[in-house]
Amino acid sequence: INCASISCPKLLNQAFIPEQLDGQLERQTIDFINNSSKNVIVENTLEISKIFSWFKVDFKDYGGVKAFIQRYVKVNIESASISYKEYDWRINN
């Protein structure tokens, strides 16, 4: 997912290359999830991008949004409550 708004994940500054695609997407996922301007993740509370709400069905195969995020953070978020950040549609410079 990407668009030109502030709340979107950053664009990769290189072309996606078939042989490197999995690694490129993995790094972009890590960067997005751990970007504190887009997601606030602490042990008992998740304040995360509305992208996770809008596309929650896409995370079912991973055990849900929380289980997907857990793969990319160091704190245990198993018992965390979830709220969603306001989405900022302004143009990303």
C-alpha positions as CSV (number, residue, x, y, z in Angstrom):
1,I,0.0,0.0,0.0
2,N,1.3,3.4,-0.9
3,C,0.0,6.8,-1.8
4,A,1.3,10.3,-1.6
5,S,-0.2,11.1,1.8
6,I,1.8,11.7,5.0
7,S,0.3,8.7,6.8
8,C,1.2,6.2,4.0
9,P,4.3,4.1,4.2
10,K,7.4,5.8,2.6
11,L,8.1,5.0,-1.0
12,L,11.2,2.8,-1.6
13,N,13.8,5.0,-3.2
14,Q,14.8,2.3,-5.7
15,A,13.0,-0.1,-8.1
16,F,11.5,-3.3,-6.7
17,I,13.6,-6.1,-8.2
18,P,12.1,-9.6,-8.5
19,E,15.1,-11.3,-7.0
20,Q,15.1,-8.9,-4.0
21,L,11.4,-8.3,-3.7
22,D,10.9,-10.3,-0.4
23,G,13.7,-8.5,1.3
24,Q,12.7,-5.1,0.0
25,L,9.1,-5.6,1.2
26,E,10.3,-7.0,4.6
27,R,12.5,-3.9,5.2
28,Q,9.7,-1.5,4.1
29,T,7.3,-3.3,6.5
30,I,9.8,-3.1,9.4
31,D,10.3,0.6,8.7
32,F,6.6,1.4,8.5
33,I,5.6,-0.5,11.6
34,N,8.4,0.9,13.7
35,N,8.0,4.5,12.5
36,S,6.7,6.3,15.6
37,S,5.0,9.0,13.6
38,K,2.8,6.3,11.9
39,N,2.4,3.7,14.7
40,V,2.9,4.0,18.5
41,I,3.7,0.5,19.9
42,V,4.1,-0.1,23.6
43,E,3.5,-3.3,25.6
44,N,-0.1,-2.5,26.7
45,T,-1.2,-0.1,23.9
46,L,-1.1,0.0,20.2
47,E,-2.0,3.3,18.4
48,I,-1.6,2.2,14.8
49,S,-2.3,3.3,11.3
50,K,-5.8,3.1,10.0
51,I,-4.4,1.1,7.2
52,F,-4.5,-1.9,9.6
53,S,-8.2,-1.3,10.2
54,W,-9.1,-0.7,6.6
55,F,-7.3,-3.9,5.4
56,K,-7.7,-6.1,8.5
57,V,-9.0,-9.0,6.4
58,D,-5.6,-9.1,4.7
59,F,-4.0,-10.0,8.0
60,K,-6.2,-13.0,8.8
61,D,-3.7,-15.5,7.5
62,Y,-1.1,-14.1,10.0
63,G,-3.5,-14.5,12.9
64,G,-4.8,-10.9,12.7
65,V,-3.3,-7.5,12.9
66,K,-1.8,-7.8,16.3
67,A,0.0,-11.1,15.4
68,F,1.3,-9.6,12.2
69,I,2.7,-6.6,14.0
70,Q,4.2,-8.8,16.8
71,R,6.5,-10.3,14.2
72,Y,8.2,-6.9,13.7
73,V,8.5,-5.4,17.2
74,K,10.5,-6.3,20.2
75,V,7.9,-5.7,22.9
76,N,5.2,-8.3,23.7
77,I,1.9,-6.8,22.5
78,E,-0.3,-9.9,23.1
79,S,-2.4,-8.1,25.7
80,A,-2.3,-4.7,24.1
81,S,-5.4,-2.7,23.3
82,I,-5.7,-1.3,19.8
83,S,-6.7,2.2,18.7
84,Y,-6.2,3.8,15.4
85,K,-4.4,7.0,14.6
86,E,-6.2,9.7,12.5
87,Y,-5.1,9.4,8.9
88,D,-3.3,12.4,7.5
89,W,-4.2,12.8,3.9
90,R,-2.1,15.8,3.3
91,I,0.5,15.5,0.6
92,N,3.8,13.9,1.7
93,N,6.7,16.1,0.7
